[in-house]
Amino acid sequence: MPKYSKTIICLANSRKMSGRCIAGKSYENGEPREWVRPVSARDHEEISEEDRRYENGDRADLLDVVRVPMLEPRPHTYQTENHLIDEQCYWSKEGRADWALLTSSLDNHLTTLWQNGYSSYSGINDRVPLALANAENASLAFIAVDQVSVLASAEGIDFGDMKRKVRARWVWRGNQYAVRVTDPEIERLALSNLAKACELGSAYICVSLGEPYNDFAYKLAAAIITPTRV
């Protein structure tokens, strides 16, 4: 039996290994509160399709307000928001977020997305050295941008990787960002647009600091929410 449950506004339902990374703000007394990331006991903690299933067969999705049965907090290093789910229990849909609720969930107090000044081969301000990332006490942010574009390109072609990857670009608080996208719907949109950039206009973006990779933690656009998606 679960030891407790968390009701969250689902602000990310992104790709992770063979499953999903689910994250959102806890929802109490009609207001968003702290970040919560439900995780499994698997090696990479991804949430499976079965894990996020409701009793009626539907699955928890972006913008759902979801009650998730939990067993215990499972924080590690900079991912302090993690809670281990009870895999024996169904999740429950409690409602659906509207634009006003999303607006009230924004992290307006932030001035930067963790440490800037570290960029990958194809990115801009898209990664943080682990020594700096481990000093952080949060790995999720929800921000508003005036303009975001996404483009699918074969970033690894010089290294023999012909598959296209999707990257989002925006300017926020005076800093440029070009980060990998793990939002499945936005990925499909960009991949179907071939070599052209998709200009999405203003949007709310859930940015996640992913798991360590080659001594860095990478910033990921886990969800890009435009008004037409709500």
Legacy VTK file of the C-alpha trace (Angstrom):
# vtk DataFile Version 3.0
C-alpha trace
ASCII
DATASET POLYDATA
POINTS 230 float
0.000 0.000 0.000
1.225 3.522 -0.721
2.549 5.466 2.251
1.335 8.780 0.832
0.257 10.379 -2.427
1.094 13.576 -4.286
-1.305 15.445 -6.550
0.663 17.175 -9.283
0.036 19.425 -12.280
1.831 17.479 -15.005
4.237 19.969 -16.600
6.441 17.370 -18.330
5.762 14.013 -19.965
8.991 13.570 -21.864
11.039 10.760 -23.358
13.432 8.922 -21.049
15.070 5.626 -21.997
12.247 3.165 -22.764
9.675 5.179 -20.799
8.855 8.698 -19.702
10.034 11.372 -17.313
6.988 12.780 -15.528
7.290 15.953 -13.469
5.092 18.720 -12.171
4.170 21.072 -9.390
2.309 19.651 -6.416
-1.262 20.959 -6.245
-2.705 21.812 -2.837
-5.756 23.896 -1.927
-6.104 25.049 -5.517
-2.524 26.326 -5.798
0.748 25.000 -7.263
3.460 24.303 -4.713
6.832 22.525 -4.887
8.232 20.424 -7.733
7.647 16.661 -7.721
9.173 14.086 -10.074
7.654 10.584 -9.752
10.337 7.948 -10.360
10.417 4.159 -10.563
12.822 1.649 -9.032
14.400 0.967 -12.444
18.081 1.766 -12.974
17.302 5.046 -14.740
14.072 5.681 -12.796
11.922 6.145 -15.934
8.140 5.793 -15.694
6.665 3.032 -17.876
3.432 3.134 -19.849
1.925 0.791 -17.259
3.113 2.922 -14.334
1.177 5.972 -15.523
-2.021 4.136 -16.384
-5.351 5.197 -14.909
-7.835 2.530 -13.833
-9.970 3.202 -16.950
-7.010 2.406 -19.228
-6.063 5.978 -20.113
-2.561 7.220 -19.302
-1.454 10.313 -17.448
-0.501 13.025 -19.916
0.878 16.540 -20.072
-1.395 19.075 -18.300
-3.349 16.422 -16.391
-3.779 17.034 -12.671
-2.783 13.630 -11.311
-2.755 11.937 -7.910
0.255 9.612 -7.717
0.666 6.999 -4.941
4.166 7.163 -3.444
6.367 5.025 -1.227
9.150 7.408 -0.200
11.169 10.452 -1.219
14.086 9.418 -3.443
16.282 12.541 -3.899
19.807 12.273 -5.250
22.381 14.992 -5.890
20.693 17.848 -7.810
17.468 15.912 -8.522
16.008 16.697 -5.113
12.385 16.497 -6.314
12.220 12.719 -6.871
9.647 10.482 -5.158
9.457 6.715 -5.604
6.061 5.583 -6.894
4.056 2.610 -5.675
3.949 0.488 -8.852
1.076 -1.621 -7.481
-1.421 1.255 -7.499
-3.213 3.152 -10.260
-2.709 6.861 -10.742
-5.860 9.011 -10.610
-6.821 11.932 -12.831
-8.140 14.796 -10.716
-8.581 17.416 -13.431
-6.890 19.304 -16.233
-4.723 22.435 -16.112
-5.884 25.587 -17.878
-3.697 28.516 -18.945
-4.345 30.414 -15.708
-3.113 27.489 -13.607
-0.025 27.155 -15.793
0.682 30.869 -15.399
0.475 30.572 -11.622
2.982 27.680 -11.812
5.755 29.744 -13.425
9.055 30.082 -11.582
9.167 33.857 -11.894
11.733 34.154 -9.101
14.467 32.554 -11.213
17.071 34.718 -12.956
18.995 31.962 -14.760
18.638 28.295 -15.676
21.321 26.969 -13.341
24.890 27.791 -14.380
25.394 29.348 -17.816
28.565 29.532 -19.872
28.879 25.826 -20.698
27.805 24.666 -24.155
27.925 21.381 -26.052
29.052 20.985 -29.677
25.598 21.975 -31.013
24.086 23.713 -28.006
24.162 27.057 -26.242
24.181 27.213 -22.435
22.856 23.641 -22.491
24.993 21.841 -19.922
26.481 22.198 -16.444
29.638 20.474 -15.120
28.665 17.877 -12.528
30.729 19.566 -9.836
28.521 22.639 -10.231
25.290 20.732 -10.852
25.714 18.736 -7.649
25.695 21.986 -5.703
22.222 22.808 -7.019
19.119 21.992 -4.972
16.691 21.779 -7.895
16.586 20.212 -11.336
13.339 21.615 -12.761
12.207 25.051 -13.904
9.041 26.374 -15.552
9.547 29.579 -17.516
7.766 31.844 -20.005
9.511 32.890 -23.226
8.409 35.368 -25.879
9.650 33.303 -28.808
10.857 29.709 -29.190
11.857 27.835 -32.334
12.623 24.144 -32.834
14.727 22.524 -35.526
15.582 18.899 -36.337
19.103 18.405 -37.684
21.753 15.695 -37.934
23.960 17.194 -35.236
26.184 14.123 -35.060
26.820 13.712 -38.785
30.541 14.544 -38.335
30.722 11.608 -35.918
28.820 9.108 -38.078
25.366 9.640 -36.514
22.912 10.372 -39.328
19.779 10.586 -37.177
18.281 14.016 -36.657
17.919 15.453 -33.177
15.539 18.231 -32.168
16.811 21.346 -30.439
14.867 24.343 -29.115
16.202 27.898 -29.134
15.054 30.863 -27.082
16.261 33.942 -25.218
15.371 34.307 -21.542
16.553 36.840 -18.966
19.062 38.129 -21.557
20.677 34.733 -22.163
20.496 32.547 -25.266
19.680 28.850 -24.953
19.776 26.023 -27.480
18.851 22.765 -25.738
17.746 19.282 -26.768
13.989 18.610 -26.819
12.505 15.521 -25.163
8.842 16.559 -25.538
7.484 13.841 -27.909
4.824 16.021 -29.564
7.243 18.869 -30.276
9.812 16.366 -31.551
7.298 14.967 -34.039
6.429 18.465 -35.203
10.066 19.382 -35.820
10.974 16.058 -37.457
8.049 16.317 -39.859
9.174 19.796 -40.916
12.393 18.420 -42.449
15.135 21.071 -42.578
12.955 24.043 -41.680
12.799 25.630 -38.238
9.366 25.695 -36.599
8.599 29.063 -35.055
6.270 28.385 -32.129
5.870 31.917 -30.814
5.422 32.531 -27.106
5.372 29.481 -24.850
5.836 28.079 -21.385
8.806 25.700 -21.172
9.574 23.061 -18.567
13.363 22.742 -18.420
14.885 19.726 -16.699
18.452 19.084 -15.632
18.926 15.519 -16.868
20.932 12.625 -15.495
24.751 12.822 -15.576
26.436 12.132 -18.912
30.200 12.387 -19.505
30.760 14.628 -16.476
27.946 17.023 -17.366
24.261 17.455 -16.557
22.378 18.555 -19.666
19.474 20.993 -19.752
16.471 19.516 -21.591
13.284 21.085 -22.917
11.004 18.488 -21.329
7.822 20.308 -22.409
7.080 23.263 -24.654
3.519 24.413 -24.017
1.932 26.872 -26.432
-1.611 28.209 -25.966
-2.879 25.880 -28.703
-1.903 22.810 -26.618
-4.098 23.788 -23.673
LINES 1 231
230 0 1 2 3 4 5 6 7 8 9 10 11 12 13 14 15 16 17 18 19 20 21 22 23 24 25 26 27 28 29 30 31 32 33 34 35 36 37 38 39 40 41 42 43 44 45 46 47 48 49 50 51 52 53 54 55 56 57 58 59 60 61 62 63 64 65 66 67 68 69 70 71 72 73 74 75 76 77 78 79 80 81 82 83 84 85 86 87 88 89 90 91 92 93 94 95 96 97 98 99 100 101 102 103 104 105 106 107 108 109 110 111 112 113 114 115 116 117 118 119 120 121 122 123 124 125 126 127 128 129 130 131 132 133 134 135 136 137 138 139 140 141 142 143 144 145 146 147 148 149 150 151 152 153 154 155 156 157 158 159 160 161 162 163 164 165 166 167 168 169 170 171 172 173 174 175 176 177 178 179 180 181 182 183 184 185 186 187 188 189 190 191 192 193 194 195 196 197 198 199 200 201 202 203 204 205 206 207 208 209 210 211 212 213 214 215 216 217 218 219 220 221 222 223 224 225 226 227 228 229
